[in-house]
Amino acid sequence: MGQMALPGSIPIMSDALERIAAALERLSPPPPAAPSADAPAYRWDGHALSAVPKFAPLPLDLMTGVDGQRDLILANTQRLAEGAAAHDALLWGSRGAGKSALVKSVIGDLQSKGAALALVELPASAIGSLPALFDAIRDWPRAVVVFIDDLAFDTTGDGARLLRSVLEGGASARPDHVRLYATSNRRHIVPRNLDEQASAINPRDAVDDNLALADRFGLSIGFHVCDQDIWLEMVGAYAARLGLEWDQQDALTWMTQRGARSGRVAWHYVVELAGREGRAIDFASVRG
């Protein structure tokens, strides 16, 4: 014998479900607002884009000691902005040598001259979401540089293989108006070991697999430790732009104490100079 429904049980259950659904909707975060369509730079978190609140790269004329690298990146990026053939680019070499700063400075310089160009920063940890990012920017009317800073893989795993597929035009190929720029302290991105051929049936296979990712970048640009004169030139350029007095011997002492000669160390020294004078750095004056 079947159970008899209590009078009014269906409306009561319906009301309860509606209240639960309303409560869950209040608890769930609202969808992120769409970022401005004309922002100069964006960040991709693996799921959504957000506009960079303040994109203020160093002016290109302050990028000292990297003239050859600057010219290559500038020409390639300008071709991309104009709709011409352009390369994916790998900037590799010494830490603090200006790889990331140069990419941003080139894009900022071209944008200031009216180029239809945007930067999208992608953390290396979110490489697996590249197909979703490409879908999000596929219909953008501007050229896009997807920028992956400090790229490195311990092995040729899934992330490295996905990136290889993207660069060679596989199923997750980037749109025609998009190019990938990456920086890495390693020339080949994946580490090279003396024993990498030890257990391979065909030793050349191990070598080729480790080189395969870096080889996919059409433009590979090396950055190396600068000499002392170039380093002092960097300091002088920064200090002159900010109106700071500086002493060569003091600068060299600072450099020696840090055990490195790079654009990053030069900038840190100039920050130190400003701090000694009790001044804040006016980034508007740095940008000129």
N, C-alpha and C positions, 0 to 999 in steps of 0.2 A: 504494500500500500504506500503510495507516494506521500511525501511530506507536503503539507499545506503551507503556502507562503503567507506570512503575516501581512495583514493589511498595511499598505503604505511602505512596504520594505524596499521596493524598487526605487521610489523617489528618494528615500533616505540614503540608500547606497550610492545613487547618482550624485547627490549633494556631497557626500563624503569624498568621492573620487574627484569632484571638481575642486573641493577645498585642498586636497592633497596636491593636485596638479598646480593650483595657484601658488601654494607654498613652495613647491619645487622651482617654479618659474622665478619667484622672488629670490630664492637662494642662488640660482645659477647666475654667473656674471653676464652682463649684457655683452653682445658682440662688439668687438672693437670698432671704433669709428673709422671710416675710410680716410687714409691720410690725404693731405693736399696733393692734387694731381701735378702741381708745378714745383714741388720742393726740389732743391738741388741734390739732396742725398737722403737715403732711407736705410733702415735696418730691417733685416728679415730674421725673425726669431725661430724659424722652422715652421711657423703656422701663419703668420700675418706680417704685413709691412707696417712700419711706423716711420714718420718723417723725422730726420735728425733735427733736433731743435735749433742747433747753431752749427752750421757747416762753415768753418772758418779756417781753411788750409793756409799754410804759409804761402806768400807770393812766390811765384816761380823764380823771380830774379834773386831770391835769397837762397836758392838751392845751389850751394857752392860746391865745386869739386866733382860734380856728377854731370858735366856738360854732355858727354857722349850718351849716357843713359837717358838724360832728359830729352835729347833730340829724338831718340828712337821711340820713346813712349809718347812724346808729343805728336810726332808724325802719325803714328799708328792710331792714336785716339782721335785725332782730327779726321782721319779717313773714315773711322767708324761713325763719327758724328755727321759726316757728309753723305753717308750711305754707301761708301765705297768698300771694297774688300779690306778687311783688317784681321789681324791675328789675335788669338788668345795670347796672353803674356805671362811669363814667369820671371819674377825679379828675385834673384837668389844672391846670397853672400853674407858678408860680415854683419853681425848684429849692430843696430844703431847707425847703419851707413846711409839711411835716408830712403829706404825702399818704399815704405808705406807713405811717408811724407811726400815723396815725389809723385806717386799715383794721385794723391788728393790734390796736390798743387797743380798738376797738369789739368785735372778735371775742373778745378776752380778757375784756372786761367782761361780755358776754353769757354766755360759758362759765362765768364765776365765779358767775353767777346761775342756773345749771342748764340753759341752753339746749342743745339737741341740735344742735350746730353744729361743723363742722370747717373748717380752712383748708388749702388745698392750693396751695403756691407753684409756679408754672410759669415757667421762664425764657422770655423772649421768643423765644429761639432755638429753642425746642421747640414753637412754635405748631402746626407741622405734625403733631405727635403728639396733638393734642387729641382726635380720635376714639378713639384707644387709651386715653387717660386717662378719657374718659367711659365706656368699656366697663368699666374697672377699678373705677369708683365708682358704677356704675349701680344696684347693689342695696344701697348703704349705707343704713342706717336713719336717718342724720342728714342735715340740710341741709349743703351744702358751698359755700363760697366759693372758687372758683378764682381765684387772685390773680396777675396778670401785672404786674410792676413795671417801670417805665421803658420803656414800650412806644413804639416809633416805627418807621416804615417810610420808606425813601427814596423808594419808588414804590408805586403800587397793584399790587404783584406778587402772587405766589401766596399768601404768608402773609397779606397783608391781605384777599385775596378769600376765603380759607378762614375767617378770623375773621368776615367779613361774613356768610358762609353760616351759620356757627354761631349768630350773634346773631339772624338773621332766621328761624331754624328750618328750615334746609335739611336735606340728607341727613345732615349731621354734627351735628344739633341736640343741645344739651345736655339731660340728663335734667331732669325737672321740679323736682327738689330741689337743682339746681345753678345757681348764677349766677356770672357772670364780673365781677370787679372789676379794673380796670386803672388804672395811673397813667401819666401822660405829661407831659413839659414842654410839649408842643404841644397846643393846643386841638383841632386836627383830626387829630392823630396823624401824618398824612401831611403833608409840608411844602407850604406854599402859596407860589407864586412869582408875581411880577408878570407874567411872560411865559407863564404856564401856558395862556393862551388863544391864544397867537400862531399856532399851526399847526393849530388845530382847525377843522374845517369848520363845526361848530356850537359856538361858544365856550362855551356853557352846559354842554355835555357834559363838558368838561374840569373845570369847577368842580364839577359834581355828582359826578363820579367821585371827586374828592379829598375831598369831604365825606361820601361815602356810609358810610364806616366809623364815624366818630364819631357820625353820626346814628343808628346802630343801638343805641347805649346809651340806655336809657330814662332814666337819671339821669346828668346831666353837671354836675359841680360844679367851679367855679373856685377856685383858691387864688392869692392875690396877696401881694405884698411887704407886710409889716406895718409900721405906723408905729413910731416910737421908743418911745412909751409902752407899746405892747403888747409890744415886744421886751424892755423892761426888766421887764415883768410876767412874761414867760417865765423870765427869769433868776432873778427873785425866787422863783418857784414851785419851780424846781429846787433852788435853794440852800436854801430853807426845808426842803424834804423831806430834804435831806442834812445839815442842820445846819451849813451853811457861811456864814461871814461874807463879805460882798462890798461893794464900793464902786461907786457908780453911775458916777463918772467913769472909773474903771478899766475898767468894763464897756463904756462907750461907746468908749473908746480901742481896746479889743480889737475891737469891732464895726467901727470905722472902718478899722482896719488890714486887715481881711479884706474890706472893700468889699461887705458884704452884711448884710442884716437878715433873719434867718430863725430858725426853731426849731432848725435844725441848728447854726447859729453860736452860739445861746444855750447849747445843750448842750455844745458844745466849750469855751465859756468856763467853764462849771461844772466840767468835767473839769480844766481848767487850774487852777481854784481848789483843787480837791482835791489835785492834784499838788503845788502850792506848799506845802500843809500836810503833804506826805508821806503822804497818805491814799490808800488804794484806795477805789473806789466800791463800796459795798455795794448791789447791785441789788435785794436783798430790801427794803432800806429805801426805795428809789425806788418800788417797787411798793406800799409801805405794808403 
